[in-house]
Amino acid sequence: MNFDDAVTLATEGTGTRLRATMEAYPQGFMKVVEPFMGRFMRNQFEGNWKVF
């Protein structure tokens, strides 16, 4: 599976806002499970980037 991702940083108040986006391009068998992958990947990604 191929991915494109981008991270942007912006000043917000006295801190910095980080915004991360990812696009996935499934190939082969992964195209079959694509409808389920979005939710799974979103949950994993959000879990890795919790606000402290």
C-alpha positions in Angstrom: 0.0 0.0 0.0 1.3 3.4 -0.9 0.9 6.5 1.3 1.1 10.2 1.0 1.3 12.2 4.2 1.7 15.8 5.2 2.4 17.6 8.4 1.8 21.3 8.9 2.6 23.5 11.9 0.9 26.7 12.8 1.1 29.2 15.6 -1.9 29.1 17.9 -2.1 31.3 20.9 1.1 30.6 22.9 1.5 27.2 21.3 1.8 25.4 18.0 -0.9 23.4 16.3 0.3 20.3 14.5 -2.0 18.9 11.7 -1.2 15.6 10.0 -3.0 14.1 7.1 -2.5 10.8 5.3 -3.9 9.4 2.0 -3.6 5.7 1.4 -3.6 4.0 -2.0 -4.4 0.3 -1.6 -3.2 -2.2 -4.2 -4.0 -5.9 -4.8 -5.8 -7.6 -1.9 -5.8 -4.4 0.1 -8.4 -3.0 -2.3 -10.8 -5.6 -1.0 -10.5 -4.5 2.6 -10.2 -0.8 1.8 -13.7 0.0 3.3 -12.6 -1.3 6.7 -9.1 0.2 6.6 -10.2 3.8 6.8 -11.7 3.4 10.3 -8.9 1.2 11.6 -6.2 3.5 10.4 -8.0 6.6 11.6 -8.3 5.1 15.1 -4.6 4.0 15.1 -3.4 7.4 13.9 -5.5 9.4 16.4 -4.3 7.1 19.2 -0.7 7.9 18.3 -1.3 11.6 18.2 -3.2 12.2 21.5 -3.1 15.7 22.9 -1.0 16.1 26.0 
